[in-house]
Amino acid sequence: MAGTAEDLTAEGGRLPRFLIAHAAAGFALALGVVAALFAGDVSGLRGLVTEVRGGVLAGVVFTLLMGQTLAVVQIAFALWLLARAPEDGGGGSRSRIGAPQGLRPSGILTPAMAGP
């Protein structure tokens, strides 16, 4: 599953498979979390879903939304970890090009100047 960004986007790259695999892993993690919440009856969640009219639908929606959230988080972490190391020239850096010269941060960030 591991690789570089170039490997994933090259001709015949594996990017869709990479994204789907990580989404599935995140969704599986979410299913485990939801199962633990229901098994532990956290805040009466299991009783609420089983005893209230429309509770099963709410439980399904909760599970799907939790799965979607953790799948997206898993994909984001996987893509974030693919970023090249700074010594390779990858990653962002703050550029001062085009910034006006002579501007300083407010006095909160800089020490007070002594003198008149």
C-alpha positions in Angstrom: 0.0 0.0 0.0 2.9 2.4 0.7 4.4 4.3 -2.1 5.3 7.7 -3.3 3.1 10.3 -4.8 4.8 9.8 -8.2 4.1 6.0 -8.1 0.4 6.7 -7.5 0.0 9.2 -10.2 2.2 7.7 -12.9 0.9 6.1 -16.0 -1.3 3.2 -14.9 -1.0 4.6 -11.3 -2.8 3.0 -8.4 -4.4 6.2 -7.0 -8.0 5.0 -7.2 -7.2 1.7 -5.6 -5.1 3.5 -2.9 -8.0 5.9 -2.1 -10.6 3.2 -2.0 -8.5 0.9 0.2 -8.0 3.7 2.7 -11.6 4.7 2.6 -12.6 1.1 3.3 -10.1 1.0 6.2 -11.6 4.2 7.7 -15.1 2.8 7.3 -14.2 -0.4 9.0 -12.7 1.5 11.9 -16.0 3.5 12.1 -18.0 0.3 12.2 -15.9 -0.9 15.1 -16.4 2.4 16.9 -20.1 2.3 16.4 -20.3 -1.3 17.5 -18.4 -0.4 20.7 -20.7 2.5 21.3 -23.8 0.2 20.9 -22.2 -2.6 22.9 -21.3 -0.3 25.8 -24.7 1.4 25.6 -22.9 4.7 25.8 -25.4 7.4 26.9 -28.2 4.9 26.4 -27.6 4.8 22.6 -28.5 1.2 22.2 -31.8 1.6 24.1 -32.6 4.7 22.2 -32.1 3.0 18.8 -34.0 -0.2 19.8 -36.9 1.3 21.7 -37.8 4.6 19.9 -39.9 4.6 16.8 -37.5 5.4 13.9 -34.6 4.6 16.1 -33.2 2.0 13.7 -33.2 4.5 10.9 -31.4 6.9 13.1 -28.8 4.2 14.0 -28.2 3.4 10.3 -27.8 7.1 9.5 -25.4 7.5 12.5 -23.4 4.6 11.3 -23.2 5.8 7.7 -22.2 9.3 8.7 -19.6 8.0 11.2 -18.3 5.8 8.4 -18.1 8.6 6.0 -16.3 10.9 8.4 -13.7 8.4 9.4 -13.2 7.3 5.8 -12.4 10.8 4.8 -10.1 11.3 7.8 -8.2 8.1 6.9 -7.8 9.2 3.3 -6.6 12.6 4.4 -4.0 11.1 6.7 -2.8 8.7 4.0 -2.4 11.5 1.5 -0.7 13.7 4.1 1.8 10.9 4.9 2.6 10.6 1.1 4.0 14.1 1.0 7.6 14.3 0.2 10.1 15.2 2.9 11.2 18.9 3.0 14.8 18.0 2.0 13.4 16.6 -1.3 11.9 20.0 -2.1 8.4 19.0 -1.3 6.0 20.6 1.1 5.0 24.1 1.5 7.1 27.0 2.7 6.2 30.6 3.5 7.3 32.9 0.7 8.1 36.5 1.4 8.1 37.3 -2.3 5.8 40.3 -2.9 5.5 41.1 0.8 5.9 44.8 1.5 9.1 45.7 3.1 9.2 47.4 6.5 5.9 46.0 7.8 6.3 44.5 11.2 3.9 42.5 13.4 1.9 44.3 16.0 3.5 45.2 19.3 2.0 42.1 20.9 4.5 39.9 19.0 7.6 42.2 19.1 9.4 43.6 22.2 8.9 47.2 23.0 11.6 49.5 21.7 13.5 51.5 24.4 14.1 55.2 23.9 12.1 58.3 23.2 
